Amino acid sequence: MTQPTSAVKTPPRRNDATRARNEQAILTAAERIFARHGYRGASVQAIAEAAELPKSNVLYYMGSKQALYVRLLARMMKRWNALLDDISVEDDPAEVLTAFIERKMQLSRRHPEGSRLFAAEILGGAPFLQEYLHGELREWVEGRARVFEQWAERGLMDPVNPVWLIFLIWSSTQHYADFEAQVLGITGKDALDDADTEEITAFLTRVVLKGCGVQSRQKAPPERKMPSYSVRNDA
């Protein structure tokens, strides 16, 4: 008896699996190369070598250097924006802000190259993001800002400027990826560990919530004693 068409499971084609694997290798390599050298300093050849693929494969899968660069920026921004996409006035400000800070810190740690790539684009005047910044992202920020304003009207938080608040959370959580060399140089660490990230997250959460007049519902982990620093005067 012949099975109904709907019951037949078609195995994934080998070409689809190869394409997905190659695209992921290209995106990973390109994110690293663009973050280190910027758009102008990066080359398709360097990306191909880092991905261990022929240059022709990079162009075949991604179309062009610009298309690849824009795709990486879009991927990073989609990750960030998804964290606040579904908030509503019925939500608890403490829970929303705490989760936003925690997840942004996690993203910065998991995808530092992507964060630095975005920072480099903005520092360069955002030539590839002007339409997005003035259109989709502005609308996204305005939508979150309206929710924050409604929370303030209901007495759930202080009437702080919601746009400045979003900028503050963005910048403070991305700092540890974008300015990693500065952080590690000053703290004398080779890398931040899980305990560091947990402590930083708790600190930022406490500062932001207190600054917004929101009562935290989480107990902060004990802070570890930082080493003392001294500035040597060689003059």
Backbone torsions as a table, in degrees:
resi	resn	phi	psi	omega
1	MET	NA	134.4	-178.9
2	THR	-77.7	132.5	178.4
3	GLN	-70.2	146.6	173.1
4	PRO	-60.4	146.7	-177.8
5	THR	-56.6	-38.3	-176.5
6	SER	-66.7	-20.6	-177.0
7	ALA	-90.5	-11.0	-177.9
8	VAL	-82.2	124.3	178.9
9	LYS	-95.9	118.6	179.5
10	THR	-87.1	119.4	179.8
11	PRO	-65.8	149.0	179.5
12	PRO	-60.4	138.1	179.5
13	ARG	-69.2	146.5	-179.0
14	ARG	-60.1	-37.2	-179.5
15	ASN	-63.4	-35.7	178.9
16	ASP	-65.6	-42.5	179.7
17	ALA	-66.3	-39.5	178.9
18	THR	-65.5	-43.3	179.9
19	ARG	-62.0	-45.3	-179.5
20	ALA	-62.2	-41.8	179.7
21	ARG	-65.4	-43.7	-179.6
22	ASN	-68.3	-39.6	179.0
23	GLU	-64.1	-40.6	179.2
24	GLN	-65.1	-39.7	177.9
25	ALA	-63.4	-40.6	179.7
26	ILE	-67.0	-44.9	-178.6
27	LEU	-63.8	-42.0	179.3
28	THR	-63.2	-46.3	-179.7
29	ALA	-66.3	-42.9	-177.5
30	ALA	-65.7	-38.6	178.9
31	GLU	-60.0	-41.7	179.9
32	ARG	-68.6	-44.9	-177.9
33	ILE	-67.5	-45.2	179.7
34	PHE	-64.8	-40.3	-179.0
35	ALA	-63.9	-34.7	-177.5
36	ARG	-83.0	-35.5	-170.6
37	HIS	-117.0	-5.5	-177.1
38	GLY	76.4	173.1	-177.3
39	TYR	-64.5	-47.4	-176.3
40	ARG	-68.7	-37.1	-176.5
41	GLY	-78.1	-16.9	-179.4
42	ALA	-86.3	150.1	177.4
43	SER	-129.6	153.2	177.9
44	VAL	-62.7	-34.9	179.3
45	GLN	-63.4	-43.9	179.4
46	ALA	-63.7	-38.7	178.7
47	ILE	-66.0	-42.1	179.4
48	ALA	-62.1	-43.4	179.6
49	GLU	-64.3	-40.7	179.0
50	ALA	-66.6	-32.5	179.3
51	ALA	-85.3	-6.8	-177.6
52	GLU	58.2	45.6	177.6
53	LEU	-135.7	157.8	175.0
54	PRO	-65.3	149.8	177.9
55	LYS	-57.0	-36.6	-179.8
56	SER	-61.6	-32.9	178.0
57	ASN	-67.1	-40.3	178.5
58	VAL	-60.0	-47.0	-179.6
59	LEU	-68.2	-33.8	179.5
60	TYR	-65.7	-45.6	-176.5
61	TYR	-79.5	-33.5	-171.8
62	MET	-108.8	-15.6	176.8
63	GLY	91.2	-54.5	-178.8
64	SER	-163.0	167.3	177.0
65	LYS	-60.4	-43.3	-179.1
66	GLN	-65.0	-43.1	179.8
67	ALA	-62.0	-39.8	178.1
68	LEU	-64.9	-44.1	179.8
69	TYR	-61.7	-47.4	-179.7
70	VAL	-64.8	-36.9	178.6
71	ARG	-62.8	-40.3	178.3
72	LEU	-65.2	-43.2	178.0
73	LEU	-61.3	-44.3	-179.2
74	ALA	-63.7	-38.7	179.7
75	ARG	-63.8	-43.1	-179.2
76	MET	-65.8	-43.9	-178.9
77	MET	-67.9	-33.5	176.9
78	LYS	-64.3	-40.4	177.7
79	ARG	-61.0	-45.4	-177.8
80	TRP	-66.8	-49.2	-174.2
81	ASN	-66.9	-28.4	-179.4
82	ALA	-60.8	-22.5	-176.5
83	LEU	-68.9	-24.3	-179.7
84	LEU	-122.5	13.0	-174.0
85	ASP	-62.3	-38.4	-168.7
86	ASP	-105.2	17.8	-178.1
87	ILE	-73.9	152.9	177.8
88	SER	-141.4	169.2	-178.5
89	VAL	-65.4	-18.6	-180.0
90	GLU	-79.6	-12.4	-178.7
91	ASP	-76.5	163.4	178.1
92	ASP	-87.3	120.1	-179.4
93	PRO	-55.4	-39.2	-179.6
94	ALA	-61.9	-43.9	-179.4
95	GLU	-68.3	-42.2	-178.2
96	VAL	-65.7	-49.5	-178.0
97	LEU	-66.4	-39.7	178.3
98	THR	-62.4	-47.2	-179.8
99	ALA	-65.0	-38.0	-180.0
100	PHE	-62.5	-47.1	-179.8
101	ILE	-64.8	-44.3	-179.2
102	GLU	-61.0	-46.5	-176.4
103	ARG	-71.9	-34.5	176.7
104	LYS	-65.6	-39.8	177.0
105	MET	-64.1	-40.9	178.8
106	GLN	-63.7	-41.0	178.7
107	LEU	-65.7	-40.1	179.0
108	SER	-62.9	-35.7	-179.9
109	ARG	-76.7	-38.5	-178.4
110	ARG	-76.6	-31.4	-175.3
111	HIS	-129.7	59.0	-178.2
112	PRO	-63.4	-34.7	-179.6
113	GLU	-64.3	-40.0	178.7
114	GLY	-64.7	-39.5	177.9
115	SER	-64.5	-43.0	179.9
116	ARG	-68.5	-33.1	176.5
117	LEU	-61.8	-46.5	178.9
118	PHE	-63.3	-42.7	179.8
119	ALA	-61.6	-41.8	179.7
120	ALA	-63.7	-38.5	178.3
121	GLU	-63.5	-43.9	-179.8
122	ILE	-67.1	-43.4	179.6
123	LEU	-63.0	-26.7	178.4
124	GLY	-85.7	10.0	179.4
125	GLY	92.3	5.6	177.5
126	ALA	53.9	50.2	-178.0
127	PRO	-61.1	-28.1	-177.8
128	PHE	-98.6	0.8	-174.6
129	LEU	-121.3	6.5	-175.3
130	GLN	-57.9	-46.4	-179.5
131	GLU	-63.6	-41.3	179.9
132	TYR	-66.2	-44.8	-178.0
133	LEU	-63.8	-40.6	-177.6
134	HIS	-84.3	-11.2	-177.6
135	GLY	-116.6	-91.0	-173.0
136	GLU	-59.7	-45.8	-176.9
137	LEU	-69.4	-38.5	177.7
138	ARG	-60.8	-43.2	178.6
139	GLU	-64.0	-39.1	179.3
140	TRP	-62.7	-46.6	179.8
141	VAL	-63.0	-43.2	179.9
142	GLU	-61.4	-37.2	178.5
143	GLY	-65.3	-43.6	177.6
144	ARG	-67.9	-38.3	-178.9
145	ALA	-61.1	-38.8	179.6
146	ARG	-63.1	-38.1	177.7
147	VAL	-64.8	-45.6	178.9
148	PHE	-59.0	-41.5	179.9
149	GLU	-64.4	-37.9	178.1
150	GLN	-68.2	-35.9	174.8
151	TRP	-61.3	-41.8	179.5
152	ALA	-65.1	-40.6	178.9
153	GLU	-63.2	-29.8	179.4
154	ARG	-88.7	1.7	177.9
155	GLY	78.2	17.2	-178.7
156	LEU	-86.5	-15.0	176.6
157	MET	-158.2	163.8	178.0
158	ASP	-69.3	154.4	-179.9
159	PRO	-77.8	64.4	177.6
160	VAL	-79.8	160.2	176.3
161	ASN	-68.5	114.7	-173.4
162	PRO	-67.6	-30.4	179.5
163	VAL	-69.0	-43.1	177.9
164	TRP	-63.8	-34.0	178.6
165	LEU	-64.3	-44.0	178.6
166	ILE	-63.2	-42.9	177.3
167	PHE	-59.9	-41.1	-179.0
168	LEU	-61.9	-45.6	-178.8
169	ILE	-67.8	-42.2	176.5
170	TRP	-55.9	-53.9	-172.8
171	SER	-67.8	-41.3	-176.2
172	SER	-69.8	-36.4	-179.3
173	THR	-78.4	-29.1	-180.0
174	GLN	-84.7	-14.9	-177.0
175	HIS	-55.9	-39.9	-173.0
176	TYR	-73.8	-13.5	172.2
177	ALA	-97.7	-48.9	-175.3
178	ASP	-66.3	-36.3	-177.7
179	PHE	-116.0	39.4	-176.8
180	GLU	-57.5	-41.2	-178.7
181	ALA	-60.0	-39.8	178.1
182	GLN	-66.5	-45.4	-179.4
183	VAL	-60.3	-48.1	-177.7
184	LEU	-69.5	-36.7	179.2
185	GLY	-64.3	-43.1	-177.9
186	ILE	-73.6	-38.3	-177.9
187	THR	-84.4	-12.8	-179.7
188	GLY	73.3	21.3	-178.6
189	LYS	-99.4	155.3	173.0
190	ASP	-82.3	-30.2	179.2
191	ALA	-166.4	154.7	174.4
192	LEU	-81.0	135.1	180.0
193	ASP	-100.2	-176.4	-178.1
194	ASP	-60.6	-39.7	-179.2
195	ALA	-65.4	-39.1	176.6
196	ASP	-60.7	-47.7	-178.1
197	THR	-62.8	-39.9	178.7
198	GLU	-64.2	-41.7	-179.2
199	GLU	-68.2	-42.9	178.3
200	ILE	-62.3	-43.6	180.0
201	THR	-60.9	-45.2	179.1
202	ALA	-63.2	-40.5	179.3
203	PHE	-63.6	-49.2	-179.8
204	LEU	-62.5	-40.6	179.6
205	THR	-62.1	-45.1	-179.8
206	ARG	-62.7	-43.9	-178.5
207	VAL	-66.4	-45.9	-177.6
208	VAL	-66.3	-48.6	-178.3
209	LEU	-64.1	-42.2	179.2
210	LYS	-64.8	-38.9	179.1
211	GLY	-67.5	-22.8	179.3
212	CYS	-97.8	1.4	-178.8
213	GLY	70.7	30.8	-179.8
214	VAL	-108.8	133.6	-179.0
215	GLN	-83.5	119.6	179.0
216	SER	-70.7	142.8	178.3
217	ARG	-106.4	8.2	-179.4
218	GLN	-115.7	143.9	177.3
219	LYS	-84.4	125.9	-177.9
220	ALA	-72.3	140.3	176.7
221	PRO	-69.6	154.7	179.4
222	PRO	-63.2	136.3	-179.9
223	GLU	-80.8	139.1	177.3
224	ARG	-84.4	147.3	-178.9
225	LYS	-70.9	127.0	178.6
226	MET	-82.3	149.7	176.4
227	PRO	-65.9	150.0	178.7
228	SER	-78.8	147.2	-178.2
229	TYR	-122.0	146.6	176.5
230	SER	-135.9	145.3	178.5
231	VAL	-100.1	121.4	-177.8
232	ARG	-87.3	132.1	179.4
233	ASN	-99.6	107.5	-177.8
234	ASP	-91.3	0.5	-177.2
235	ALA	-70.2	NA	NA
